[in-house]
Amino acid sequence: MKTDFKFSNLLGTVYCKGNLIFTPDGNSLLSPVGNRVSVFNLTESSSYTLPLSHRRNISQSALSPDGSLLLSVDETGRAILSHLSQRLVLYHFSFKAPVSALAFSPSGRYFVAGVGRFVEVWHAPSTPSADSDEGLEFAPFVRHRVHAGHHEVVQGIEWSSDSRFFLSSSKDLTARLWSVEPHPDFVPTTLGGHREALIGAWFSTNQELMYTVSQDGALFQWHYAPLSNQSQLENDAVEDATPMGWRIAQRHYFMQSNAKILCAAYHASSNLLVAGFSNGLFGLYELPDFNMIHTLSVSQQGINHVAINKSGEWLALGAAKLGQLLVWEWQSESYILKQQGHFDRMNDLVFSRDGNRIITAADDGKIKVWDSKSGFCIVTFTEHSSGVTACEFAQRGSVLFTASLDGSVRAWDLIRYRNFRTFSAPTRLSFSSLAVDPSGDVVCAGSLDSFDIHIWSVQTGQLLDQLAGHEGPVSSLAFAPSGGMLVSGSWDHTVRMWNIFDRTQSSEALQLQADITDIAVRSDSKQIAVSTLDGQLTFWSVAEATQSAGLDARRDVSGGRKLSDRRIAANIAGSKNFNCISYSLDGNCLLAGGNSKYICLYDVLSGSLLKKFTVSVNLSLQGTQEFLNSRDLTDAGPVGLLDINAEASDLEDRIDRRLPGSGRGDASLRRTLPEVRVTAVDFSPTGRAFCAASTEGLLIYSLDRDLQFDPFDLDIDITRATTLKALDEKSYLRALVMAFRLNESFLLKKVFQATPLAEIGRLVRELPTVYLARLIRFVAYITDASPHLENNLRWIEAILSIHGPYLKDHLQSVSQELRTMQKAIGTIQADLAKVADENLYAVDYVLSQSARKMEVSKSVIRNGVDGDTMES
């Protein structure tokens, strides 16, 4: 089994904090998720997560005007410069202080960062164009100028359309107008008059008007006019010497009682202003007349950020408290995107039998169904009234079973998306474990309140039996894939194997040395893996009921110390056990996770550790640090846990709304530093991926490699411009090789679609074999995403017919690519079969009409011939 799993995507969390960004084409949305960035393609309904990861939660991010460079900054001011389309980290940099505002200039030459009360102007990183003589740039961050006019934190930056001026808005109740380069007639201007902190300031399209918005709902319109009183205006002698400046032309108020403005965005070309309020309401207004277009309540908590795409049609709204991300089309008043992650900790997850769906259950009482390909949540079930602790699929059909702390076990139909059966116990219990018979006829549940195992019939919903034998709470249940045997683990240090379909319902106990945390049964039903609280992994033979192997995993799983720990991570005892384990499809590997930042993959036969996956390096979570830093330990406690906002100037920053004694914290705000942990792991049915439910969300690790930047024989002469030039010259082979070297999906798709059908065979025949695996991978990818069916099948036919012997001899190295291509062909076949089945009667009707016309024509010809014969 291959073990080179790589991080593929992050689901379960769509927005945490920070600013939302639309790409220049307006089709994709960038959302910060903890210390990562997720990209949502709104036109193709897909999402992916960039491979970069900060050491803290991301607070600010900005995208260059051409959409190629992404600059993201975490809470401590450490920045990462990355290439968006190639998903490549280019540079690491530190601003040495938290950054509260960030924006690129429209020309792309500069970017401005609000660092505390200072406004810093930097030269934007650039690359030489195809027709320039500029050299490569090795110092991408060069500071141009620092402005120090504000007295409080800068909260917003807005550029003019000509990139000569920019506005900065601050908590000191003022906005200031700055110039990038010194001008003889320009004087930096301060715009005051607001009574609370400013949210933003913007230019109009012609730059003759400016708008400022404050938290109390005041909108000021500024225009350039004489700064003189009435007596001076009446004096004609000094009229020519009257100084000019910015003054308030109009004052408008949003009039939202008991609600403050948390965010605002302005679209200059369409004169639209969007404001998000603390009561979950957002309003759309037309300027300069301040006409309200409409208001809509989209959340029960405040809206933390709004953004408008380039065309001004779509509005992106982010609510950090509930983890909501919405894209609203205001003209048609419809949702383009409406996603929300789990509000509380995820407890369990399971793959569907075809591997296309991932089901998660959480403490917020919700069950979410995620599409593993697109990354979107398809449906959310909210019938449970308390936390959902376990979920399990039936082997046959699309039936999902869930267990909850509200004392019910529910069965869900994932075709009609409804709850069709509810199971309950005679007494009020909180179920914590669940198992489903492979035949789908029986469902079992265990509870921490009772020591019995409850068994129900799926068909009738009746309680069949209660299995007694454990002397402690039942912590885990699992059915053998062969059926007939139920395995249960308990806190009484025993694992029992039950033959529930026998008349005697006998059980056999396996004695261990500590509480059972989780159990797993191998796919051949011959071996059981058991995880215990003392950090041991033991393997038991089902036929002989004896232990066949065991390993001490305490050193493997231990890692990460909390802020309050006074030991290094290797000496922490609280995280030295696994809470969840899962067998691979072939049964040769075991995946395990626990209350640490590591996921371990073991080889079952040798008992060796194959690989350790780091769940998170985010220092905003507890349990990610390795070593003890004595400078962070004071007499009052760890520095990270001290209340540093008690002396803040704003009342909103001084109020502590956390509940006394709460240690879990808010999964979106992360104010109390929640602990990193893995609560569930599961392999996909294909064995090509596995997912893990962690504090940060649902992490997916996959063997399938996406189209990312992987330079191969790269030269400075090979650029996008030279590739397009070769394509214009109809040198398709040279253009394809250059596109493979750059490995940009845009170029590969353009060359692929521009190649004539008659040239496909010759191009595939002359293509060097070193690019063959890349070509197969790309063709499989484009076949799944492109509607050009004949063109894609022609490419597949040419590859298999021309390079068939080579692929057969090198099957080991290209097996992954061939499997991906086979999956794409199977998808095409399934789609065509579905279309044919749906249009069967229409095809029969068309064929019958054709046959009828042929009969009519034959009869006409026959009648004509007979008439001619009679006349002769």
Salt bridges, closest charged atoms under 4 A:
GLU75 OE2 - LYS17 NZ 3.06
GLU120 OE2 - ARG143 NH1 3.57
ASP162 OD2 - ARG164 NH1 3.72
ASP172 OD2 - HIS150 ND1 3.24
GLU181 OE2 - HIS144 NE2 3.30
GLU196 OE1 - LYS260 NZ 3.29
GLU333 OE2 - HIS294 ND1 3.89
ASP344 OD1 - ARG664 NH1 3.21
ASP363 OD2 - ARG345 NH2 3.43
ASP363 OD2 - ARG664 NH1 3.45
ASP364 OD2 - HIS342 ND1 3.39
ASP371 OD2 - ARG357 NH1 3.32
ASP406 OD2 - HIS384 ND1 3.26
ASP413 OD2 - ARG416 NH1 2.99
ASP492 OD2 - HIS470 ND1 3.35
ASP515 OD1 - HIS493 NE2 2.84
ASP524 OD1 - ARG522 NE 2.91
ASP552 OD2 - ARG554 NH2 2.90
GLU626 OE2 - LYS597 NZ 2.92
ASP650 OD2 - LYS171 NZ 3.62
GLU652 OE1 - ARG657 NH2 3.56
ASP653 OD2 - LYS171 NZ 3.19
ASP656 OD1 - ARG658 NE 2.83
ASP666 OD2 - LYS321 NZ 3.16
GLU675 OE2 - LYS562 NZ 3.10
GLU675 OE1 - ARG677 NH2 3.10
ASP704 OD1 - ARG688 NH2 3.23
ASP706 OD2 - ARG87 NH1 3.75
ASP710 OD2 - ARG774 NH2 3.58
GLU729 OE1 - ARG734 NH2 3.12
GLU744 OE1 - ARG720 NH2 2.66
GLU759 OE1 - ARG762 NH2 2.50
GLU766 OE1 - ARG762 NH1 3.33
GLU790 OE2 - ARG794 NH2 3.29
GLU817 OE2 - ARG705 NH2 2.96
GLU817 OE2 - ARG777 NH2 3.38
